[in-house]
């Protein structure tokens, strides 16, 4: 009895600790105003009957509770909420908010939440409505309250938070496309449930995410022989196509392949077990029993070989189907290419192309002739060519060529310097240096050539002086 009491007290303490930790965690994400008693007393009070009386009071409460409800659902991992759950979750010091019904109405008008029944009725939900227990008609309480003009929301009425269900739907689609299941056209609901366990904590959230994907034309559902099947759209595909007989046939083949693989693996393990057991019996000296184990192992091995052959056949069929689908895509690409070429070449013929080439050649020839004409033509300066030639001839006649017959004039001033006037000619001659008698090693022909060069250079100097003199004349 004492042990039971001690165990009960220990469980009670653990429960209290868990509840206190849960409260602490809840208090972490709550807004700072949650600790202000005066502020929370105002926010927990009921709304006025008419917003026009005090719109600031009304809008302040709506702005406080709307994001708080969404964040509460996000932290719980849920996409649905009802008024009864919100009252219990936001209970503070024994009191519950009195205006959450009005907040739900406001969120419905703004499109932030939607009733589950309306959400499912917007698409052909199929078996998804079974997964969440939805009725595709409005509940009786809600209908009566609407007819009677009551603005109160039933406590059990469930609402879908649109922002959260879109987040779950996007995460679910990304998880599917990044998983090995993306290679299959159809996926069972149980396989999808295992894949999305970290995204959707319960079956209701998964069904809501699938409903959202169905609204976005990214998913379609089917029920085949009592099994719930889901078909996703592939990346780049605009809209999902309905489940066809081909999809169902491929799904059955893939399921058979999986079952055969599991069965072959199990038989292989059984064969190994028989071999190990036979070895053990042989070591113990039980040869007959060891032989029986080996015979049993051989039978299992033959069965495994037969199943393995069937598995290879199924894989071959699936591979052929995959190749046929690839061929179909290639054929569709070819057809699209032919259609595009036919449209782009519409009105284009060989005769028309040849005509265009001839026209281009004629234009090129014309352009070449024009260029040649422009290059050979001269500009008329207004002066006759004969007159220009006569003027050039007269300029040549005015030029004085070098001649050996032209000699300089005899100077009239004394040849000798003034200091030599008092000296006789004989004395002057005597004062000159002696002429060398030795040969200089220069021939007469070389001297003649050197003299000719000196004469030419002197003539050039004289002509240069004349031309410079003529240039300076206008300046005098």
Secondary structure, 3 states (H helix, E strand, C coil): CHHHHHHHHHHHHHHHHHHHHHHHHHHHHCCHHHHCHHHHHHHHCCCCCCHHHCHHHHHHHHHHHHHHHHHHHHHHCCCEEEHHHHHHHCCECCECCCCHHHHHHHHHHCCCEEEHHHHHHCCCCCCHHHHCCCCCCCCHHHHHHHHCCCCCCCCCCEEEEHHHHHHHHHHHHHHHHCCHHHHCCCEEHHHHHHHCCCCCCCHHHHHHHHHHHHHCCCEEEEEECCEEEEEECCCCCCCCCCCCHHHHHHHHHHHHHHHHHHHHHHHHHHHHHHHHHHHHHHHCCCHHHHHHHHHHHHHHHHHHHHHHHHHHHHHHHHHHHHHHHHHHHHHHHHHHHHHHHHHHCCCCCHHHHHHHHHHHHHHHHHHHHHHHHHHHCCCCCCCCHHHHHHHHHHHHHHCCCCCCCCCCCCCCCCCCCHHHCCCCHHHHHHHCCCCCCCCCCCCHHHHHHHHHHHHHHHHHHHHHHHHHHHHHHCCC
